[in-house]
Amino acid sequence: KDKATRMSATLGNPDFLGVYALVHIFLAGFLFYFQKTKIGKIFTALFLLFNLNVLFLTGTRGAFVGFSASIIFGLIYFIFSKQFKKRVRILSLILFFIVVGSSSFIYFNKNEQWMKKTPVIIRRLMSISLKSNKSRLMSWQIGLQGFEQRPILGYGWENYDIVFNKNYNPWYLSKRSEER
């Protein structure tokens, strides 16, 4: 349903583009911090805002959750670090409460009708649950079994299919029959 409204660019998959934009966001933030000239700060800030927009348009839950967690942990670092001025620490505390408060508001109102008209990323974030991603969790479990079998050298690049076939779980067949 939401796939048609998610940006994927030439990479062909919105998830790939979301993670790619996430890398650019952190690089732009890093460059912004070290820029000395005003034009350099403006350019990197625009680059950061552009990639934030791309991240939102992809609707990639994993990249957005990773981005949000890094923001929260970064704010916690700013709040408790003694190397920053009191003004920065207070601003970080305010931003922390804004982020946590807005996230809580979205979570507790996720079943409201007006929330179903929100942007794609908000709707996709509201649909995160362990029950809806059971096939992904099963795949991760199979991957963990493969790691336990060969913890040092593994199976090599692009060989997940070998691990998956070796540790196949018949649950996938029952899931397939339920979908028909």
Residue pairs with C-beta under 8 A, 6 or more apart in sequence:
2 59
2 120
2 123
2 124
3 14
5 59
5 120
6 14
6 57
6 58
6 59
6 60
6 120
7 14
7 17
7 54
7 57
7 58
7 59
8 14
8 16
8 17
8 58
9 17
11 17
11 20
14 58
14 59
14 60
15 58
15 60
15 62
15 63
17 54
17 58
17 60
18 54
18 55
18 58
18 59
18 60
18 62
18 63
18 64
19 60
19 62
19 63
21 51
21 52
21 54
21 55
21 58
21 63
22 51
22 55
22 63
22 66
22 67
24 47
24 48
24 51
24 54
25 48
25 51
25 52
25 55
25 67
26 70
28 44
28 45
28 47
28 48
28 51
29 48
31 40
31 44
32 41
32 44
32 45
32 48
35 41
35 44
55 63
55 64
55 67
56 64
56 119
56 121
57 120
59 120
59 121
59 124
61 121
61 124
61 125
61 128
64 121
64 125
65 125
65 128
68 99
68 103
71 99
72 96
72 99
72 100
75 92
75 93
75 95
75 96
75 99
76 96
78 84
78 88
78 89
78 92
79 89
79 92
79 93
79 96
81 89
84 92
106 115
106 122
106 125
106 126
107 126
109 115
110 126
115 122
115 123
115 126
116 123
130 137
134 175
135 172
135 175
138 169
138 171
138 172
139 164
141 169
142 163
142 164
142 167
142 168
142 169
143 160
143 163
145 163
145 167
146 154
146 155
146 160
146 162
146 163
146 166
146 167
147 154
149 163
149 166
155 162
155 163
